[in-house]
């Protein structure tokens, strides 16, 4: 059975989860650098948004491919997180709420990956309003996914399935800290994105 096999974090998750951050950040930085080299006139008025730097070739090619691959890593990460959490819950009583939270986290995680792929494929120059909507939707659904995952961890703690000092609990706490970081970045990016249109 799949749940029993992936109870501890598999190597794929250990690679995919940090890969989301490392690939996403490195592609964004490299796209900005290429944009600066090929389109320096945009930097004369200030620092352009990420959406602007990913709208023109050659940086747009790198951004589209790299961020689409990042979306694939998001799908892989949420797949393994869902099954690891399901294995912790399986066979326990009074876990309907934890199952619901785990399912909602998985659904919102997959939806957020879809929005990330869409915002990578549809640049602000192609369709600005859609690109902006996909950006906001990506951040909102990713925050929802982490929120439901955090609620699932809180429910597991309440049921005594994980204890406060356990490695599993610390993993959940780290997710909560990552959620706060995502909220801060989303707030900054969304305000900046809305200001350019």
N, C-alpha and C positions, 0 to 999 in steps of 0.2 A: 504494500500500500504506500502511496506517495507521501502521505503525511508522516508516517513513521520514519521513512527514509530521510526526510529533510528536516528533522527536528532541530539539529544543531546547524548553525550557519554554514551553508555549503560554500565551496571555493568560488563558485560563480557569483554569489552575492557579495562575497568579500572583494571581488574584482569589479563587479558592476556598480555597486553603490558608490565607492570613491571615484569610479570612472565617470559617473554622471558629473561630479564636481570638476574633476581634473580635465576631462574632455571639453565640457561646456566653457570653463574659464579660459583654457588655452586657446580654443577656437575663437572665442570672443576677442581675446587680446591679439591674436594673430590677424584676425579680420580688421581690427582697428589699425594695426600697424600697416597692413597692405593698403588700407583706405588712405592713410596718411601719406604713404609713398606715392600712390597714383592719383589722389585727389586732395592735395594740400590746401586748395582754395576753401574747402569747407571748414578748415581749422582757423581761418583768419578771423571769423566772427565768434569763435569760441569752440568748445568741445562738442562735436556732434553726438547725437544719441547712438546707441547700439543699433537701433533700427536703421538709421541713416547710413552708418558705416557698412551695414550688411546689404545695402540696396544696389550698389554699383559694382560691376566687375573690376578686378578679379576677386575682391574680398567677398562678393556675394556668392561665388562658387564655393569657396572654402566654408563660409558660414552655413550655407544650405546643406552641404554634405555633412559637416561636423555636427551641427545641431540636430540634424535628422538622426545621426548615429547616437547622439546623446539621448534622444527620445527613445530609441531602441533599448538603450541601457536602463532607462526609467521603466520600461515595460518589464524587462528581465528582473530588475530589483523588486518591483511590486509583486511580481509573480512569486518569487522566492519568499518575500516577507509574508505574503498571504498564507502560503503553505506552512511556513515555520510556525506562524501564530495558530493556524488551524490544528497543527500537531499538539501544541500546548493545551489547547481547549478540548480536543477530542477525548471522549470518554468521561468527561467531568460532568457533574450535575450543576444545574442553575447557571448555565453559561449562555443562555439565549442572547442576552445583551452583548456579551463579548463576541459572539458569532456575528451578530448584526454589525457591530462596530468594525470588525475585521473585514467583513464583506464590503461595507461602505468605503473603508480606507482603500481597499483593492480597486473598487470601481472608480473612485475619484483619482487614484494614482494612474490607472490606465487612461482615463479621460484627459488628465493633465499631460501625459505623454503625447496624446493625439493632438492637443492644442499646441504643444511645443513644435511638433513636426509641421503642423499647418503654418505656424508663424515663421518657421524657417523656409518653407516652400513659397509662401506668398509674402513678398517684400513690401515695404512701405511705399515703394515707387510703383509697384503693380496695383495695389489696392490698399491705400493707407488706412481707411476705416476698418477694413477686415483684419489687417495686420495688427492694428491697435486692439481690436476686440479679442483676437487670439492671444495677444500678450497678457491682457488683463485676465482672460479666462484661464490661461495657463497658471498664473500665480494664484488665482482664487481656488482652482481645483486642487493644486498642490497643497495649499494651506488646508483645505478641507480634508485631503487624504491624511496629512500628518495629524490633524485634529482628531479624526476618528481613530487613527492608530493610537494616539495618546489616550483617548477615552477607553480603548480596548485594554491598554496596559493598566490603567487605573482600575478597571473592572477586575482584571486578573489579580491585582494586588488586594482588592477588596475581598475577593473570594479565597485569598490565601494561596493561590497558585504560584505567585511569585512573592518573595519577601523584599522588604525595603533595602537591605544590604546586599542582595544577590547581584551577580553580574547581569542577569536578565533585567533586573530593575534599573540598574545603572544604564543599560542600553536604552531602555525606555526614556529615562531622564535625558539622555543625550539627544534623543529624537525631539523631545520637547524644546531643548535649547536650539536645535537646528530649526525647528518651527519658528522660534523667535527671530532667528537670523533671516529666514526666508521672508517673514513678515516685514522686517526692516528693509531688506533689499527690494521687496515688491513695492513697498510704499515709495521708496526713492525712485525706482524705475518707472512706476506707473505715473507718478507726478511729473517726472521728466518727460516721459513719452507723451502725456497729454499736453504738455506745454509746447511741443513742436508742431502740433497740428493746428 
